[in-house]
């Protein structure tokens, strides 16, 4: 393993630990790390980041399945929509120059971080809250323990899958910052089940995007394999210390750091363009 691959493995370990400590949305930092740490473009970094985030999410989803908290039918449906839409996002990514793509990624990153920061601040003030509207499209059947598949529920899950798939192919993000708020808003699942189901969706959509990128010849396996292996190691290690470190304050710190990465990404692209 050369220096470049060792650095990639180290960065992957960091991403895995961030995922374990901050939740499914933490993987959005993978692309900026690959851009600044390994000098990749957004298009090159996106599938590599997805490979790492997908593998790490798969580990979390498997653990959730063992606990019986993954709504696997909903996860499979959302993921199937996302897998169909992801190639469209990948195609769009190759049509856009790197600078506008980097600016779009920065905007999405800032949006996700603002949501994470606000949620963490709310938890610090009022404790864990799940603000839900009076009408929920997707509710559990108390007798079967499964979601009722009504038309409003199907529509909500379809839109969630479309947006997650588009962002996956276009920007190389797993979509946890989209899926978790959607499942929280449109279902009556508890937060542990929401996160575990989101991890299952991310793992499946990421797998589809990685396969598409590989068939298209844009997947850098020499960088991706050690980066992904490091992410799994980081996730497993991070889970051991998450009970001591994870919490709203850490999520706020992650959000601030990620906003800093977004600002740096914007600055480097603008200065390069000028």
LINCOR-V14633 format. One record per residue. N is the residue number from 0. SS is DSSP state (@ for helix, = for strand, . for the rest). OMEGA is omega in whole degrees, 0 to 359 (none if undefined). NEAR is the number of other ideal C-beta (glycine too) atoms within 8 Angstrom. Layout:
BEGIN
n=N ss=SS omega=OMEGA near=NEAR
n=N ss=SS omega=OMEGA near=NEAR
END
This chain:
BEGIN
n=0 ss=. omega=182 near=5
n=1 ss=. omega=183 near=5
n=2 ss=@ omega=181 near=5
n=3 ss=@ omega=181 near=8
n=4 ss=@ omega=177 near=11
n=5 ss=@ omega=177 near=10
n=6 ss=@ omega=178 near=10
n=7 ss=@ omega=179 near=14
n=8 ss=@ omega=178 near=13
n=9 ss=@ omega=178 near=9
n=10 ss=@ omega=177 near=14
n=11 ss=@ omega=178 near=17
n=12 ss=@ omega=178 near=13
n=13 ss=@ omega=179 near=11
n=14 ss=@ omega=178 near=21
n=15 ss=@ omega=178 near=19
n=16 ss=@ omega=178 near=12
n=17 ss=@ omega=178 near=14
n=18 ss=@ omega=182 near=19
n=19 ss=@ omega=186 near=14
n=20 ss=@ omega=187 near=13
n=21 ss=@ omega=180 near=12
n=22 ss=. omega=189 near=9
n=23 ss=@ omega=182 near=16
n=24 ss=@ omega=184 near=11
n=25 ss=@ omega=182 near=13
n=26 ss=@ omega=181 near=18
n=27 ss=@ omega=180 near=14
n=28 ss=@ omega=183 near=14
n=29 ss=@ omega=183 near=15
n=30 ss=@ omega=177 near=15
n=31 ss=@ omega=178 near=13
n=32 ss=@ omega=179 near=12
n=33 ss=@ omega=179 near=16
n=34 ss=@ omega=183 near=14
n=35 ss=@ omega=184 near=9
n=36 ss=@ omega=185 near=9
n=37 ss=@ omega=176 near=11
n=38 ss=. omega=179 near=5
n=39 ss=. omega=171 near=11
n=40 ss=. omega=179 near=7
n=41 ss=@ omega=181 near=15
n=42 ss=@ omega=179 near=10
n=43 ss=@ omega=184 near=11
n=44 ss=@ omega=187 near=15
n=45 ss=@ omega=181 near=14
n=46 ss=@ omega=177 near=16
n=47 ss=@ omega=177 near=18
n=48 ss=@ omega=179 near=16
n=49 ss=@ omega=179 near=16
n=50 ss=@ omega=181 near=15
n=51 ss=@ omega=181 near=18
n=52 ss=@ omega=180 near=17
n=53 ss=@ omega=179 near=17
n=54 ss=@ omega=179 near=13
n=55 ss=@ omega=178 near=17
n=56 ss=@ omega=179 near=18
n=57 ss=@ omega=178 near=11
n=58 ss=@ omega=179 near=11
n=59 ss=@ omega=180 near=14
n=60 ss=@ omega=179 near=15
n=61 ss=@ omega=177 near=8
n=62 ss=@ omega=177 near=9
n=63 ss=@ omega=177 near=16
n=64 ss=@ omega=179 near=11
n=65 ss=@ omega=179 near=6
n=66 ss=@ omega=179 near=7
n=67 ss=. omega=183 near=5
n=68 ss=. omega=177 near=8
n=69 ss=. omega=174 near=13
n=70 ss=. omega=193 near=10
n=71 ss=@ omega=177 near=9
n=72 ss=@ omega=177 near=8
n=73 ss=@ omega=179 near=13
n=74 ss=@ omega=180 near=14
n=75 ss=@ omega=180 near=9
n=76 ss=@ omega=179 near=11
n=77 ss=@ omega=182 near=14
n=78 ss=@ omega=181 near=14
n=79 ss=@ omega=175 near=10
n=80 ss=@ omega=180 near=14
n=81 ss=@ omega=180 near=18
n=82 ss=@ omega=179 near=12
n=83 ss=@ omega=184 near=8
n=84 ss=@ omega=185 near=13
n=85 ss=@ omega=178 near=16
n=86 ss=@ omega=176 near=9
n=87 ss=@ omega=177 near=10
n=88 ss=@ omega=178 near=16
n=89 ss=@ omega=178 near=15
n=90 ss=@ omega=179 near=9
n=91 ss=@ omega=180 near=10
n=92 ss=@ omega=181 near=14
n=93 ss=@ omega=176 near=8
n=94 ss=@ omega=183 near=5
n=95 ss=. omega=172 near=9
n=96 ss=. omega=185 near=5
n=97 ss=@ omega=184 near=10
n=98 ss=@ omega=178 near=9
n=99 ss=@ omega=178 near=8
n=100 ss=@ omega=178 near=14
n=101 ss=@ omega=178 near=14
n=102 ss=@ omega=177 near=10
n=103 ss=@ omega=178 near=11
n=104 ss=@ omega=180 near=13
n=105 ss=@ omega=179 near=12
n=106 ss=@ omega=179 near=9
n=107 ss=@ omega=179 near=12
n=108 ss=@ omega=179 near=16
n=109 ss=@ omega=179 near=10
n=110 ss=@ omega=180 near=9
n=111 ss=@ omega=183 near=12
n=112 ss=@ omega=176 near=14
n=113 ss=@ omega=178 near=10
n=114 ss=@ omega=181 near=10
n=115 ss=@ omega=181 near=16
n=116 ss=@ omega=181 near=12
n=117 ss=@ omega=179 near=8
n=118 ss=@ omega=179 near=9
n=119 ss=@ omega=179 near=13
n=120 ss=@ omega=179 near=10
n=121 ss=@ omega=179 near=9
n=122 ss=@ omega=180 near=11
n=123 ss=@ omega=181 near=7
n=124 ss=@ omega=190 near=5
n=125 ss=@ omega=185 near=5
n=126 ss=. omega=181 near=4
n=127 ss=. omega=180 near=5
n=128 ss=. omega=174 near=7
n=129 ss=. omega=181 near=6
n=130 ss=. omega=183 near=3
n=131 ss=. omega=177 near=7
n=132 ss=. omega=180 near=5
n=133 ss=. omega=180 near=2
n=134 ss=. omega=178 near=4
n=135 ss=. omega=180 near=9
n=136 ss=. omega=185 near=11
n=137 ss== omega=179 near=14
n=138 ss=. omega=180 near=9
n=139 ss== omega=171 near=10
n=140 ss=. omega=185 near=9
n=141 ss=. omega=181 near=5
n=142 ss=. omega=183 near=4
n=143 ss=. omega=183 near=5
n=144 ss=. omega=180 near=6
n=145 ss=. omega=178 near=8
n=146 ss== omega=174 near=12
n=147 ss=. omega=185 near=9
n=148 ss=. omega=175 near=5
n=149 ss=. omega=178 near=8
n=150 ss=@ omega=176 near=5
n=151 ss=@ omega=178 near=8
n=152 ss=@ omega=180 near=14
n=153 ss=@ omega=180 near=9
n=154 ss=@ omega=181 near=9
n=155 ss=@ omega=180 near=12
n=156 ss=@ omega=178 near=14
n=157 ss=@ omega=179 near=10
n=158 ss=@ omega=177 near=9
n=159 ss=@ omega=180 near=15
n=160 ss=@ omega=180 near=16
n=161 ss=@ omega=181 near=11
n=162 ss=@ omega=179 near=10
n=163 ss=@ omega=180 near=17
n=164 ss=@ omega=180 near=19
n=165 ss=@ omega=180 near=12
n=166 ss=@ omega=178 near=13
n=167 ss=@ omega=181 near=19
n=168 ss=@ omega=185 near=16
n=169 ss=@ omega=189 near=13
n=170 ss=@ omega=179 near=14
n=171 ss=. omega=177 near=14
n=172 ss=. omega=182 near=14
n=173 ss=. omega=178 near=15
n=174 ss=. omega=180 near=15
n=175 ss=@ omega=180 near=16
n=176 ss=@ omega=173 near=14
n=177 ss=@ omega=187 near=11
n=178 ss=@ omega=183 near=16
n=179 ss=@ omega=176 near=14
n=180 ss=@ omega=181 near=9
n=181 ss=@ omega=180 near=11
n=182 ss=@ omega=177 near=14
n=183 ss=@ omega=184 near=12
n=184 ss=@ omega=190 near=8
n=185 ss=@ omega=180 near=12
n=186 ss== omega=176 near=15
n=187 ss=. omega=178 near=7
n=188 ss=. omega=174 near=11
n=189 ss=. omega=189 near=5
n=190 ss=@ omega=179 near=9
n=191 ss=@ omega=179 near=8
n=192 ss=@ omega=178 near=12
n=193 ss=@ omega=182 near=13
n=194 ss=@ omega=181 near=13
n=195 ss=@ omega=178 near=16
n=196 ss=@ omega=177 near=18
n=197 ss=@ omega=179 near=13
n=198 ss=@ omega=178 near=16
n=199 ss=@ omega=178 near=16
n=200 ss=@ omega=181 near=16
n=201 ss=@ omega=181 near=19
n=202 ss=@ omega=183 near=13
n=203 ss=@ omega=180 near=14
n=204 ss=@ omega=179 near=18
n=205 ss=@ omega=178 near=16
n=206 ss=@ omega=179 near=10
n=207 ss=@ omega=181 near=14
n=208 ss=@ omega=178 near=18
n=209 ss=@ omega=178 near=13
n=210 ss=@ omega=178 near=8
n=211 ss=@ omega=180 near=12
n=212 ss=@ omega=179 near=13
n=213 ss=@ omega=179 near=10
n=214 ss=@ omega=179 near=6
n=215 ss=. omega=178 near=8
n=216 ss=. omega=182 near=5
n=217 ss=. omega=179 near=10
n=218 ss=. omega=179 near=12
n=219 ss=. omega=184 near=10
n=220 ss=@ omega=180 near=7
n=221 ss=@ omega=176 near=6
n=222 ss=@ omega=187 near=14
n=223 ss=@ omega=184 near=13
n=224 ss=@ omega=178 near=9
n=225 ss=@ omega=178 near=13
n=226 ss=@ omega=180 near=18
n=227 ss=@ omega=178 near=15
n=228 ss=@ omega=178 near=10
n=229 ss=@ omega=180 near=18
n=230 ss=@ omega=179 near=18
n=231 ss=@ omega=178 near=12
n=232 ss=@ omega=180 near=11
n=233 ss=@ omega=179 near=18
n=234 ss=@ omega=181 near=15
n=235 ss=@ omega=179 near=11
n=236 ss=@ omega=181 near=12
n=237 ss=@ omega=179 near=14
n=238 ss=@ omega=181 near=8
n=239 ss=@ omega=182 near=6
n=240 ss=@ omega=184 near=9
n=241 ss=@ omega=183 near=10
n=242 ss=@ omega=181 near=5
n=243 ss=@ omega=187 near=5
n=244 ss=@ omega=186 near=8
n=245 ss=. omega=179 near=9
n=246 ss=. omega=183 near=6
n=247 ss=@ omega=181 near=9
n=248 ss=@ omega=179 near=8
n=249 ss=@ omega=177 near=11
n=250 ss=@ omega=176 near=14
n=251 ss=@ omega=179 near=12
n=252 ss=@ omega=177 near=8
n=253 ss=@ omega=181 near=15
n=254 ss=@ omega=179 near=13
n=255 ss=@ omega=179 near=10
n=256 ss=@ omega=181 near=9
n=257 ss=@ omega=175 near=15
n=258 ss=@ omega=176 near=12
n=259 ss=@ omega=178 near=8
n=260 ss=@ omega=179 near=13
n=261 ss=@ omega=179 near=15
n=262 ss=@ omega=178 near=9
n=263 ss=@ omega=180 near=10
n=264 ss=@ omega=177 near=15
n=265 ss=@ omega=182 near=11
n=266 ss=@ omega=181 near=8
n=267 ss=@ omega=180 near=9
n=268 ss=@ omega=180 near=12
n=269 ss=@ omega=180 near=8
n=270 ss=@ omega=177 near=7
n=271 ss=@ omega=182 near=7
n=272 ss=@ omega=180 near=6
n=273 ss=. omega=none near=4
END
